[in-house]
């Protein structure tokens, strides 16, 4: 599985097994194992160490205490579509974990912005003072 141009994940590191799906499907749901159970051991994988660390830090209930990612794909009625769905979800999860979040650098308002704000406040206060009763 290709994660990005530099990172490739061999199929031997992904364990796929067919299980019976839940939900709608009529009598077929009791006979055919169309859902896919994907198991991916983060520690034993060939991913770069920073990807592994970011995957471990995800607050995701699909990652067990032994750092094994478990995905269950049962959206479709066919096993092939569920297999493709599980692999694409794993790929998306790894890609998202690899992204670096840009930290926000706080900025200060400029001198002219502060001046405009003060002038606006003064102008608004004058308008409000004109609403008062006229004293002679």
C-alpha positions as CSV (number, residue, x, y, z in Angstrom):
1,X,0.0,0.0,0.0
2,X,1.4,3.4,-1.0
3,X,1.2,6.0,1.8
4,X,3.1,8.7,0.0
5,X,5.9,8.8,-2.6
6,X,8.5,7.9,0.1
7,X,6.6,5.5,2.2
8,X,5.3,2.0,1.1
9,X,3.5,-0.4,3.4
10,X,3.9,-4.1,2.4
11,X,0.7,-6.3,2.5
12,X,2.3,-8.7,4.9
13,X,2.1,-6.2,7.7
14,X,-1.7,-5.9,7.3
15,X,-3.8,-8.8,8.6
16,X,-7.2,-9.1,6.9
17,X,-9.9,-11.6,8.0
18,X,-13.5,-12.0,6.8
19,X,-16.2,-12.0,9.4
20,X,-20.0,-12.0,9.3
21,X,-21.5,-8.6,9.0
22,X,-24.1,-7.1,11.3
23,X,-27.3,-5.4,10.2
24,X,-29.4,-5.6,7.0
25,X,-28.9,-8.2,4.4
26,X,-31.6,-10.7,4.8
27,X,-30.8,-14.4,4.9
28,X,-27.5,-13.7,3.1
29,X,-26.1,-12.0,6.3
30,X,-26.2,-15.3,8.2
31,X,-24.4,-17.3,5.5
32,X,-21.7,-15.1,4.0
33,X,-18.7,-13.5,5.7
34,X,-18.7,-10.2,3.9
35,X,-17.3,-7.9,6.6
36,X,-13.6,-7.3,6.9
37,X,-11.6,-7.2,10.2
38,X,-8.3,-5.4,9.6
39,X,-5.5,-5.6,12.2
40,X,-2.4,-3.5,11.9
41,X,0.5,-3.8,14.4
42,X,1.9,-0.3,14.7
43,X,5.1,-1.3,16.5
44,X,6.0,-4.2,14.1
45,X,5.3,-2.1,11.0
46,X,7.9,-0.6,8.7
47,X,6.5,2.9,9.1
48,X,9.0,5.7,10.0
49,X,9.3,6.2,13.8
50,X,7.6,9.6,13.7
51,X,4.5,8.1,12.0
52,X,4.4,5.3,14.6
53,X,4.6,7.9,17.4
54,X,1.8,10.0,16.0
55,X,-0.4,7.0,15.5
56,X,0.2,5.9,19.1
57,X,-0.7,9.4,20.4
58,X,-4.1,9.4,18.6
59,X,-6.9,9.3,21.1
60,X,-8.6,6.6,19.1
61,X,-10.6,3.7,20.6
62,X,-9.6,1.5,17.6
63,X,-6.0,1.4,18.9
64,X,-5.6,-1.2,21.6
65,X,-3.2,-1.0,24.6
66,X,-0.7,-3.2,22.6
67,X,-0.7,-0.6,19.9
68,X,-2.7,-2.7,17.4
69,X,-5.1,-0.8,15.2
70,X,-8.3,-2.7,14.5
71,X,-10.7,-1.6,11.8
72,X,-14.0,-3.2,10.9
73,X,-15.4,-2.6,7.5
74,X,-19.0,-3.7,6.8
75,X,-20.4,-0.7,4.9
76,X,-20.9,-2.8,1.7
77,X,-22.5,-6.2,1.0
78,X,-19.5,-7.5,-1.0
79,X,-16.3,-8.6,0.7
80,X,-14.1,-7.0,-2.0
81,X,-15.6,-3.6,-1.5
82,X,-15.3,-3.9,2.3
83,X,-11.6,-4.9,1.9
84,X,-10.9,-1.9,-0.3
85,X,-12.8,0.3,2.2
86,X,-10.8,-1.0,5.1
87,X,-7.5,-0.5,3.3
88,X,-8.4,3.1,2.2
89,X,-9.5,3.9,5.8
90,X,-6.1,2.7,7.1
91,X,-4.3,4.7,4.4
92,X,-6.2,7.8,5.3
93,X,-5.5,7.3,9.0
94,X,-1.8,7.0,8.4
95,X,-1.7,10.0,6.1
96,X,-3.6,12.2,8.6
97,X,-1.3,11.0,11.4
98,X,1.7,12.0,9.3
99,X,0.6,15.6,8.7
100,X,2.2,18.3,10.8
101,X,0.0,20.9,12.4
102,X,1.2,24.4,11.8
103,X,1.4,26.3,15.1
104,X,-0.3,29.6,15.2
105,X,1.9,32.6,15.8
106,X,-0.1,35.3,17.7
107,X,0.1,38.8,16.1
108,X,-0.3,42.2,17.8
109,X,-2.6,44.9,16.3
110,X,-0.8,47.7,14.5
111,X,-0.5,51.2,15.8
112,X,-3.0,52.5,13.2
113,X,-5.5,49.7,14.0
114,X,-5.3,50.7,17.7
115,X,-5.8,54.4,16.7
116,X,-8.8,53.6,14.5
117,X,-10.4,51.5,17.3
118,X,-10.0,54.4,19.8
119,X,-11.4,56.9,17.4
120,X,-14.4,54.7,16.7
121,X,-15.0,54.3,20.4
122,X,-14.8,58.1,20.9
123,X,-17.2,58.7,17.9
124,X,-19.7,56.2,19.2
125,X,-19.5,57.8,22.7
126,X,-20.3,61.3,21.2
127,X,-23.3,59.9,19.3
128,X,-24.6,58.3,22.6
129,X,-24.0,61.5,24.5
130,X,-26.1,63.4,22.0
131,X,-29.1,61.2,22.9
132,X,-29.2,62.7,26.4
133,X,-31.7,65.4,27.3
134,X,-30.7,68.9,26.5
135,X,-30.0,70.9,29.6
136,X,-30.4,74.7,29.5
